[in-house]
Amino acid sequence: MESLDGSSPVKVNVSATDNTEEASFFESYEAAHSSHDLSSSIAKKLGVKAPPVRIDSQAKYGALSRGDGAIYLRFPHAGYREKIWDHAAGSIVVTEAGGVVSDAAGNPLDFSNGKFLDLYKGIVASNQKIMPSLLKAIQESIDEKAASL
């Protein structure tokens, strides 16, 4: 990270926490951009105590890469297709800071298929310690939501 004041660049790292109860998470500010209900269900399963930090644009990726939070959740509503320009740069920044970015099934994001990302249910990012329990909580929440329909 390089400050605008000309000071020396600083290497950033994602949060090193492995305790999901102490983790905080980012999601889109606009409910139209992502299912806040699904994110809330996932956070509850993980035992996250902090309320969500709702911000938009790639600022979520930047904040995650600095360790300002431990999880990023984005679950667009049915019919919406994610565009690569909304995630490519942020994905690289988080990965370079030691994080993991994937779809909701744990598959890496594929930026090679044109302007849209074809992915399973949504986009998540975290550190390598939390990602397995995060993916499990996501699948459980998705399954419960489907069963209730």
KEVEXRO-115355 format. One record per residue (C-alpha): residue number from 1; x, y, z; residue in one letter. Coordinates in steps of 0.1 Angstrom, whole numbers, padded with zeros to 4 digits. Example, Ala and Ser with C-alpha at 12.3 -4.5 7.8 and 13.67 -1.06 7.14 Angstrom:
! KEVEXRO-115355
<segu><nr>1</nr><px>0123</px><py>-0045</py><pz>0078</pz><rest>A</rest></segu>
<segu><nr>2</nr><px>0137</px><py>-0011</py><pz>0071</pz><rest>S</rest></segu>
! end
This chain:
! KEVEXRO-115355
<segu><nr>1</nr><px>0000</px><py>0000</py><pz>0000</pz><rest>M</rest></segu>
<segu><nr>2</nr><px>0014</px><py>0034</py><pz>-0009</pz><rest>E</rest></segu>
<segu><nr>3</nr><px>0002</px><py>0065</py><pz>0008</pz><rest>S</rest></segu>
<segu><nr>4</nr><px>-0006</px><py>0096</py><pz>-0012</pz><rest>L</rest></segu>
<segu><nr>5</nr><px>0018</px><py>0117</py><pz>0010</pz><rest>D</rest></segu>
<segu><nr>6</nr><px>0049</px><py>0101</py><pz>-0006</pz><rest>G</rest></segu>
<segu><nr>7</nr><px>0058</px><py>0079</py><pz>0024</pz><rest>S</rest></segu>
<segu><nr>8</nr><px>0073</px><py>0045</py><pz>0018</pz><rest>S</rest></segu>
<segu><nr>9</nr><px>0051</px><py>0016</py><pz>0005</pz><rest>P</rest></segu>
<segu><nr>10</nr><px>0039</px><py>-0009</py><pz>0031</pz><rest>V</rest></segu>
<segu><nr>11</nr><px>0032</px><py>-0046</py><pz>0025</pz><rest>K</rest></segu>
<segu><nr>12</nr><px>-0004</px><py>-0054</py><pz>0035</pz><rest>V</rest></segu>
<segu><nr>13</nr><px>-0018</px><py>-0087</py><pz>0046</pz><rest>N</rest></segu>
<segu><nr>14</nr><px>-0052</px><py>-0101</py><pz>0051</pz><rest>V</rest></segu>
<segu><nr>15</nr><px>-0063</px><py>-0108</py><pz>0086</pz><rest>S</rest></segu>
<segu><nr>16</nr><px>-0046</px><py>-0137</py><pz>0102</pz><rest>A</rest></segu>
<segu><nr>17</nr><px>-0074</px><py>-0146</py><pz>0125</pz><rest>T</rest></segu>
<segu><nr>18</nr><px>-0087</px><py>-0182</py><pz>0126</pz><rest>D</rest></segu>
<segu><nr>19</nr><px>-0115</px><py>-0173</py><pz>0151</pz><rest>N</rest></segu>
<segu><nr>20</nr><px>-0147</px><py>-0165</py><pz>0132</pz><rest>T</rest></segu>
<segu><nr>21</nr><px>-0163</px><py>-0152</py><pz>0163</pz><rest>E</rest></segu>
<segu><nr>22</nr><px>-0138</px><py>-0123</py><pz>0163</pz><rest>E</rest></segu>
<segu><nr>23</nr><px>-0140</px><py>-0118</py><pz>0125</pz><rest>A</rest></segu>
<segu><nr>24</nr><px>-0159</px><py>-0090</py><pz>0109</pz><rest>S</rest></segu>
<segu><nr>25</nr><px>-0173</px><py>-0091</py><pz>0074</pz><rest>F</rest></segu>
<segu><nr>26</nr><px>-0179</px><py>-0068</py><pz>0044</pz><rest>F</rest></segu>
<segu><nr>27</nr><px>-0209</px><py>-0069</py><pz>0022</pz><rest>E</rest></segu>
<segu><nr>28</nr><px>-0224</px><py>-0045</py><pz>-0004</pz><rest>S</rest></segu>
<segu><nr>29</nr><px>-0241</px><py>-0014</py><pz>0010</pz><rest>Y</rest></segu>
<segu><nr>30</nr><px>-0270</px><py>-0018</py><pz>-0014</pz><rest>E</rest></segu>
<segu><nr>31</nr><px>-0294</px><py>-0047</py><pz>-0006</pz><rest>A</rest></segu>
<segu><nr>32</nr><px>-0301</px><py>-0048</py><pz>-0044</pz><rest>A</rest></segu>
<segu><nr>33</nr><px>-0264</px><py>-0058</py><pz>-0050</pz><rest>H</rest></segu>
<segu><nr>34</nr><px>-0263</px><py>-0088</py><pz>-0026</pz><rest>S</rest></segu>
<segu><nr>35</nr><px>-0286</px><py>-0108</py><pz>-0003</pz><rest>S</rest></segu>
<segu><nr>36</nr><px>-0281</px><py>-0094</py><pz>0031</pz><rest>H</rest></segu>
<segu><nr>37</nr><px>-0303</px><py>-0122</py><pz>0045</pz><rest>D</rest></segu>
<segu><nr>38</nr><px>-0280</px><py>-0149</py><pz>0032</pz><rest>L</rest></segu>
<segu><nr>39</nr><px>-0249</px><py>-0130</py><pz>0045</pz><rest>S</rest></segu>
<segu><nr>40</nr><px>-0266</px><py>-0127</py><pz>0079</pz><rest>S</rest></segu>
<segu><nr>41</nr><px>-0273</px><py>-0164</py><pz>0080</pz><rest>S</rest></segu>
<segu><nr>42</nr><px>-0237</px><py>-0173</py><pz>0071</pz><rest>I</rest></segu>
<segu><nr>43</nr><px>-0223</px><py>-0149</py><pz>0097</pz><rest>A</rest></segu>
<segu><nr>44</nr><px>-0246</px><py>-0164</py><pz>0123</pz><rest>K</rest></segu>
<segu><nr>45</nr><px>-0235</px><py>-0200</py><pz>0115</pz><rest>K</rest></segu>
<segu><nr>46</nr><px>-0199</px><py>-0188</py><pz>0119</pz><rest>L</rest></segu>
<segu><nr>47</nr><px>-0206</px><py>-0171</py><pz>0152</pz><rest>G</rest></segu>
<segu><nr>48</nr><px>-0196</px><py>-0137</py><pz>0139</pz><rest>V</rest></segu>
<segu><nr>49</nr><px>-0205</px><py>-0112</py><pz>0165</pz><rest>K</rest></segu>
<segu><nr>50</nr><px>-0197</px><py>-0079</py><pz>0147</pz><rest>A</rest></segu>
<segu><nr>51</nr><px>-0223</px><py>-0063</py><pz>0125</pz><rest>P</rest></segu>
<segu><nr>52</nr><px>-0216</px><py>-0062</py><pz>0088</pz><rest>P</rest></segu>
<segu><nr>53</nr><px>-0195</px><py>-0034</py><pz>0073</pz><rest>V</rest></segu>
<segu><nr>54</nr><px>-0215</px><py>-0023</py><pz>0043</pz><rest>R</rest></segu>
<segu><nr>55</nr><px>-0194</px><py>-0005</py><pz>0016</pz><rest>I</rest></segu>
<segu><nr>56</nr><px>-0195</px><py>-0006</py><pz>-0021</pz><rest>D</rest></segu>
<segu><nr>57</nr><px>-0171</px><py>-0007</py><pz>-0050</pz><rest>S</rest></segu>
<segu><nr>58</nr><px>-0137</px><py>-0024</py><pz>-0048</pz><rest>Q</rest></segu>
<segu><nr>59</nr><px>-0131</px><py>-0007</py><pz>-0015</pz><rest>A</rest></segu>
<segu><nr>60</nr><px>-0142</px><py>-0040</py><pz>0002</pz><rest>K</rest></segu>
<segu><nr>61</nr><px>-0113</px><py>-0058</py><pz>-0015</pz><rest>Y</rest></segu>
<segu><nr>62</nr><px>-0089</px><py>-0031</py><pz>-0004</pz><rest>G</rest></segu>
<segu><nr>63</nr><px>-0101</px><py>-0031</py><pz>0032</pz><rest>A</rest></segu>
<segu><nr>64</nr><px>-0099</px><py>-0069</py><pz>0033</pz><rest>L</rest></segu>
<segu><nr>65</nr><px>-0064</px><py>-0069</py><pz>0019</pz><rest>S</rest></segu>
<segu><nr>66</nr><px>-0053</px><py>-0046</py><pz>0048</pz><rest>R</rest></segu>
<segu><nr>67</nr><px>-0068</px><py>-0068</py><pz>0074</pz><rest>G</rest></segu>
<segu><nr>68</nr><px>-0096</px><py>-0044</py><pz>0083</pz><rest>D</rest></segu>
<segu><nr>69</nr><px>-0120</px><py>-0073</py><pz>0082</pz><rest>G</rest></segu>
<segu><nr>70</nr><px>-0117</px><py>-0110</py><pz>0077</pz><rest>A</rest></segu>
<segu><nr>71</nr><px>-0145</px><py>-0120</py><pz>0053</pz><rest>I</rest></segu>
<segu><nr>72</nr><px>-0162</px><py>-0106</py><pz>0021</pz><rest>Y</rest></segu>
<segu><nr>73</nr><px>-0196</px><py>-0119</py><pz>0011</pz><rest>L</rest></segu>
<segu><nr>74</nr><px>-0214</px><py>-0111</py><pz>-0021</pz><rest>R</rest></segu>
<segu><nr>75</nr><px>-0245</px><py>-0130</py><pz>-0032</pz><rest>F</rest></segu>
<segu><nr>76</nr><px>-0263</px><py>-0113</py><pz>-0061</pz><rest>P</rest></segu>
<segu><nr>77</nr><px>-0300</px><py>-0119</py><pz>-0066</pz><rest>H</rest></segu>
<segu><nr>78</nr><px>-0312</px><py>-0143</py><pz>-0092</pz><rest>A</rest></segu>
<segu><nr>79</nr><px>-0306</px><py>-0133</py><pz>-0128</pz><rest>G</rest></segu>
<segu><nr>80</nr><px>-0277</px><py>-0110</py><pz>-0121</pz><rest>Y</rest></segu>
<segu><nr>81</nr><px>-0244</px><py>-0119</py><pz>-0137</pz><rest>R</rest></segu>
<segu><nr>82</nr><px>-0212</px><py>-0105</py><pz>-0121</pz><rest>E</rest></segu>
<segu><nr>83</nr><px>-0189</px><py>-0086</py><pz>-0144</pz><rest>K</rest></segu>
<segu><nr>84</nr><px>-0152</px><py>-0092</py><pz>-0144</pz><rest>I</rest></segu>
<segu><nr>85</nr><px>-0143</px><py>-0055</py><pz>-0140</pz><rest>W</rest></segu>
<segu><nr>86</nr><px>-0161</px><py>-0054</py><pz>-0107</pz><rest>D</rest></segu>
<segu><nr>87</nr><px>-0138</px><py>-0081</py><pz>-0092</pz><rest>H</rest></segu>
<segu><nr>88</nr><px>-0106</px><py>-0087</py><pz>-0112</pz><rest>A</rest></segu>
<segu><nr>89</nr><px>-0084</px><py>-0060</py><pz>-0097</pz><rest>A</rest></segu>
<segu><nr>90</nr><px>-0097</px><py>-0066</py><pz>-0062</pz><rest>G</rest></segu>
<segu><nr>91</nr><px>-0092</px><py>-0103</py><pz>-0064</pz><rest>S</rest></segu>
<segu><nr>92</nr><px>-0056</px><py>-0098</py><pz>-0073</pz><rest>I</rest></segu>
<segu><nr>93</nr><px>-0051</px><py>-0073</py><pz>-0044</pz><rest>V</rest></segu>
<segu><nr>94</nr><px>-0065</px><py>-0098</py><pz>-0019</pz><rest>V</rest></segu>
<segu><nr>95</nr><px>-0046</px><py>-0127</py><pz>-0033</pz><rest>T</rest></segu>
<segu><nr>96</nr><px>-0013</px><py>-0108</py><pz>-0032</pz><rest>E</rest></segu>
<segu><nr>97</nr><px>-0021</px><py>-0099</py><pz>0004</pz><rest>A</rest></segu>
<segu><nr>98</nr><px>-0023</px><py>-0137</py><pz>0012</pz><rest>G</rest></segu>
<segu><nr>99</nr><px>-0061</px><py>-0141</py><pz>0009</pz><rest>G</rest></segu>
<segu><nr>100</nr><px>-0083</px><py>-0164</py><pz>-0011</pz><rest>V</rest></segu>
<segu><nr>101</nr><px>-0111</px><py>-0153</py><pz>-0034</pz><rest>V</rest></segu>
<segu><nr>102</nr><px>-0136</px><py>-0178</py><pz>-0049</pz><rest>S</rest></segu>
<segu><nr>103</nr><px>-0171</px><py>-0185</py><pz>-0058</pz><rest>D</rest></segu>
<segu><nr>104</nr><px>-0195</px><py>-0198</py><pz>-0031</pz><rest>A</rest></segu>
<segu><nr>105</nr><px>-0184</px><py>-0234</py><pz>-0038</pz><rest>A</rest></segu>
<segu><nr>106</nr><px>-0147</px><py>-0226</py><pz>-0034</pz><rest>G</rest></segu>
<segu><nr>107</nr><px>-0139</px><py>-0225</py><pz>-0072</pz><rest>N</rest></segu>
<segu><nr>108</nr><px>-0113</px><py>-0199</py><pz>-0083</pz><rest>P</rest></segu>
<segu><nr>109</nr><px>-0128</px><py>-0170</py><pz>-0102</pz><rest>L</rest></segu>
<segu><nr>110</nr><px>-0123</px><py>-0174</py><pz>-0140</pz><rest>D</rest></segu>
<segu><nr>111</nr><px>-0117</px><py>-0141</py><pz>-0157</pz><rest>F</rest></segu>
<segu><nr>112</nr><px>-0110</px><py>-0157</py><pz>-0191</pz><rest>S</rest></segu>
<segu><nr>113</nr><px>-0146</px><py>-0161</py><pz>-0204</pz><rest>N</rest></segu>
<segu><nr>114</nr><px>-0155</px><py>-0126</py><pz>-0216</pz><rest>G</rest></segu>
<segu><nr>115</nr><px>-0171</px><py>-0098</py><pz>-0196</pz><rest>K</rest></segu>
<segu><nr>116</nr><px>-0192</px><py>-0120</py><pz>-0172</pz><rest>F</rest></segu>
<segu><nr>117</nr><px>-0181</px><py>-0143</py><pz>-0144</pz><rest>L</rest></segu>
<segu><nr>118</nr><px>-0199</px><py>-0177</py><pz>-0145</pz><rest>D</rest></segu>
<segu><nr>119</nr><px>-0199</px><py>-0188</py><pz>-0109</pz><rest>L</rest></segu>
<segu><nr>120</nr><px>-0217</px><py>-0207</py><pz>-0083</pz><rest>Y</rest></segu>
<segu><nr>121</nr><px>-0241</px><py>-0185</py><pz>-0062</pz><rest>K</rest></segu>
<segu><nr>122</nr><px>-0217</px><py>-0157</py><pz>-0053</pz><rest>G</rest></segu>
<segu><nr>123</nr><px>-0182</px><py>-0144</py><pz>-0045</pz><rest>I</rest></segu>
<segu><nr>124</nr><px>-0164</px><py>-0148</py><pz>-0012</pz><rest>V</rest></segu>
<segu><nr>125</nr><px>-0130</px><py>-0138</py><pz>0001</pz><rest>A</rest></segu>
<segu><nr>126</nr><px>-0111</px><py>-0145</py><pz>0033</pz><rest>S</rest></segu>
<segu><nr>127</nr><px>-0079</px><py>-0158</py><pz>0046</pz><rest>N</rest></segu>
<segu><nr>128</nr><px>-0069</px><py>-0194</py><pz>0042</pz><rest>Q</rest></segu>
<segu><nr>129</nr><px>-0076</px><py>-0204</py><pz>0078</pz><rest>K</rest></segu>
<segu><nr>130</nr><px>-0113</px><py>-0193</py><pz>0077</pz><rest>I</rest></segu>
<segu><nr>131</nr><px>-0121</px><py>-0203</py><pz>0041</pz><rest>M</rest></segu>
<segu><nr>132</nr><px>-0130</px><py>-0239</py><pz>0048</pz><rest>P</rest></segu>
<segu><nr>133</nr><px>-0155</px><py>-0231</py><pz>0076</pz><rest>S</rest></segu>
<segu><nr>134</nr><px>-0168</px><py>-0202</py><pz>0055</pz><rest>L</rest></segu>
<segu><nr>135</nr><px>-0176</px><py>-0224</py><pz>0025</pz><rest>L</rest></segu>
<segu><nr>136</nr><px>-0193</px><py>-0250</py><pz>0048</pz><rest>K</rest></segu>
<segu><nr>137</nr><px>-0215</px><py>-0223</py><pz>0064</pz><rest>A</rest></segu>
<segu><nr>138</nr><px>-0223</px><py>-0209</py><pz>0029</pz><rest>I</rest></segu>
<segu><nr>139</nr><px>-0235</px><py>-0243</py><pz>0017</pz><rest>Q</rest></segu>
<segu><nr>140</nr><px>-0255</px><py>-0250</py><pz>0048</pz><rest>E</rest></segu>
<segu><nr>141</nr><px>-0272</px><py>-0216</py><pz>0045</pz><rest>S</rest></segu>
<segu><nr>142</nr><px>-0279</px><py>-0220</py><pz>0008</pz><rest>I</rest></segu>
<segu><nr>143</nr><px>-0294</px><py>-0255</py><pz>0014</pz><rest>D</rest></segu>
<segu><nr>144</nr><px>-0316</px><py>-0242</py><pz>0042</pz><rest>E</rest></segu>
<segu><nr>145</nr><px>-0328</px><py>-0213</py><pz>0021</pz><rest>K</rest></segu>
<segu><nr>146</nr><px>-0337</px><py>-0237</py><pz>-0008</pz><rest>A</rest></segu>
<segu><nr>147</nr><px>-0355</px><py>-0261</py><pz>0016</pz><rest>A</rest></segu>
<segu><nr>148</nr><px>-0377</px><py>-0232</py><pz>0029</pz><rest>S</rest></segu>
<segu><nr>149</nr><px>-0389</px><py>-0223</py><pz>-0006</pz><rest>L</rest></segu>
! end
